[in-house]
């Protein structure tokens, strides 16, 4: 970074979003997505790339000031002034556990697919004040007892937590084979939360290949999904359990009304991850609208809703899908195999109680 760059704010009268300029890369980002560190405004990507957490003091520092002390990374002060050797050795041991059970944010293993159909990869963020290494160990033991279903990743947006990431699975596999109930209960038992935070989300990835046999069909389906999210935003916001502030920060609306037939083109030109439907991944699209939860019904209902939206977009004509009302959409759901979604919709007063 060349010298000090003053924070730049501007008000976009069309989107009503305050923006700031990253003082490292110069990109414009939403004010709510920016990170202020050491009196410098950074976008999330630059913050993750150029800062680290010292393994000894636990504080955040610039990467350029890091010291590699064998298996651990230290800030300059801890590296030069470490007096308690036993404590440092314990910290090194703790750090080795973290690398074993909680991977860094960029970790991306070769996918393992479970089931046949549309695959959904779930990211559930959890936060708490307890030993994340031991929690991750116990969660992995439960989730991966029969097969490799889950891994854990660090996330700088969380205060004292991490995220649980499943391998791609069909809806039926999530419901019948993935032991979500035990995993969520263990999170609660270990003192973690997801809903009762300002940071945690429930993100659902959908494989692009399952949306169409070629790029043209895939983009048609993605365009319809974007149109659906825009057309039924208020209902989906209520379903998501997020507040307006939370969704603007973590899963913003594209809010494109000029020509909805060009909504995909508009979305592609917005190079941001923190959108209601993240299009920045090469192999998948990511629904980010849902608030985190350790409630089994809420987690499964979210996956079931995404499955319903995707299947409707695939099977219905472009014209029919774009004019469907929210009530007609709900009436078309086969609730015989989506009980959790039915119960949740009744809970949120979307359905008339018979």
HELIX and SHEET records of a PDB file:
HELIX    1   1 UNK A   31  UNK A   33  5                                   3    
HELIX    2   2 UNK A   44  UNK A   50  1                                   7    
HELIX    3   3 UNK A   63  UNK A   65  5                                   3    
HELIX    4   4 UNK A   76  UNK A   81  1                                   6    
HELIX    5   5 UNK A   85  UNK A  101  1                                  17    
HELIX    6   6 UNK A  132  UNK A  143  1                                  12    
HELIX    7   7 UNK A  171  UNK A  176  1                                   6    
HELIX    8   8 UNK A  180  UNK A  189  1                                  10    
HELIX    9   9 UNK A  208  UNK A  211  5                                   4    
HELIX   10  10 UNK A  215  UNK A  231  1                                  17    
HELIX   11  11 UNK A  233  UNK A  240  1                                   8    
HELIX   12  12 UNK A  244  UNK A  250  1                                   7    
HELIX   13  13 UNK A  260  UNK A  262  5                                   3    
HELIX   14  14 UNK A  263  UNK A  268  1                                   6    
HELIX   15  15 UNK A  296  UNK A  315  1                                  20    
HELIX   16  16 UNK A  318  UNK A  323  1                                   6    
HELIX   17  17 UNK A  326  UNK A  331  1                                   6    
HELIX   18  18 UNK A  335  UNK A  337  5                                   3    
HELIX   19  19 UNK A  339  UNK A  347  1                                   9    
SHEET    1   A 3 UNK A  10  UNK A  12  0                                        
SHEET    2   A 3 UNK A  17  UNK A  21 -1                                        
SHEET    3   A 3 UNK A  28  UNK A  30 -1                                        
SHEET    1   B 2 UNK A  35  UNK A  37  0                                        
SHEET    2   B 2 UNK A  40  UNK A  42 -1                                        
SHEET    1   C 2 UNK A  51  UNK A  53  0                                        
SHEET    2   C 2 UNK A  60  UNK A  62 -1                                        
SHEET    1   D 2 UNK A  67  UNK A  69  0                                        
SHEET    2   D 2 UNK A  72  UNK A  74 -1                                        
SHEET    1   E 7 UNK A 102  UNK A 103  0                                        
SHEET    2   E 7 UNK A 150  UNK A 153  1                                        
SHEET    3   E 7 UNK A 162  UNK A 166 -1                                        
SHEET    4   E 7 UNK A 120  UNK A 126 -1                                        
SHEET    5   E 7 UNK A 201  UNK A 207 -1                                        
SHEET    6   E 7 UNK A 284  UNK A 291 -1                                        
SHEET    7   E 7 UNK A 277  UNK A 278 -1                                        
END                                                                             
